Amino acid sequence: MEQLKISIKEDFIRLDSALKLASVVQTGGHAKIVIQNGEVRVNGDICTQRGKKIRLNDIIHFDGKEIVLENAGK
């Protein structure tokens, strides 16, 4: 499984924004569709909430990729 790392400065990022930042979806509309279709897992559980807050310890799985957040500092 390919691991992608994304850096955020805030305490959290929305799930749809995290998918866009990791470049695993093309647009916010694409993110909405894959999330609502149950194709995205957060910490092992299917997540259908596109506005779910993703924090540094959360792991996102989508399309054979694991997305991990890193702290870019404040």
C-alpha positions as CSV (number, residue, x, y, z in Angstrom):
1,M,0.0,0.0,0.0
2,E,1.4,3.4,-1.0
3,Q,1.7,5.9,1.8
4,L,1.2,9.6,1.2
5,K,2.0,12.3,3.7
6,I,0.3,15.6,3.8
7,S,1.3,18.6,6.0
8,I,-1.2,20.8,7.8
9,K,-0.6,23.8,10.0
10,E,-4.0,23.7,11.7
11,D,-5.2,21.2,14.3
12,F,-7.4,19.5,11.8
13,I,-8.5,19.3,8.1
14,R,-11.8,18.3,6.6
15,L,-11.8,14.8,5.0
16,D,-12.7,16.1,1.5
17,S,-9.9,18.7,1.7
18,A,-7.4,16.1,2.9
19,L,-8.2,13.9,-0.2
20,K,-7.7,16.9,-2.5
21,L,-4.4,17.9,-0.7
22,A,-3.1,14.4,-1.2
23,S,-4.0,14.6,-4.9
24,V,-6.0,11.4,-4.8
25,V,-9.1,13.1,-6.1
26,Q,-9.3,15.8,-8.8
27,T,-12.0,18.1,-7.3
28,G,-14.1,18.7,-4.2
29,G,-17.0,17.2,-6.2
30,H,-15.0,14.0,-6.8
31,A,-14.2,13.8,-3.1
32,K,-17.8,14.2,-2.2
33,I,-18.8,11.3,-4.5
34,V,-16.2,8.8,-3.3
35,I,-16.9,9.7,0.4
36,Q,-20.6,9.3,0.0
37,N,-20.2,6.1,-1.9
38,G,-18.3,4.6,1.2
39,E,-15.0,4.3,-0.6
40,V,-13.0,6.1,2.1
41,R,-12.0,4.7,5.5
42,V,-10.8,6.7,8.4
43,N,-9.0,4.8,11.1
44,G,-10.3,1.6,9.6
45,D,-14.0,2.6,9.5
46,I,-15.9,3.6,6.4
47,C,-16.6,7.3,6.7
48,T,-19.4,9.0,4.7
49,Q,-19.0,12.5,6.3
50,R,-17.1,14.7,3.9
51,G,-16.7,17.4,6.6
52,K,-15.3,15.0,9.2
53,K,-12.4,16.6,11.0
54,I,-9.1,14.7,10.4
55,R,-6.5,15.2,13.0
56,L,-2.8,14.2,13.2
57,N,-3.3,10.7,14.6
58,D,-6.0,9.8,12.0
59,I,-5.2,7.6,9.0
60,I,-7.2,7.7,5.7
61,H,-7.4,4.8,3.3
62,F,-8.6,5.4,-0.3
63,D,-7.9,3.6,-3.6
64,G,-5.1,1.5,-2.2
65,K,-3.4,4.5,-0.6
66,E,-2.8,5.4,3.0
67,I,-2.8,9.1,3.8
68,V,-1.1,10.3,6.9
69,L,-1.1,13.8,8.3
70,E,2.1,15.6,9.4
71,N,2.4,18.7,11.5
72,A,3.8,21.6,9.4
73,G,4.2,23.7,12.5
74,K,2.3,26.8,13.5
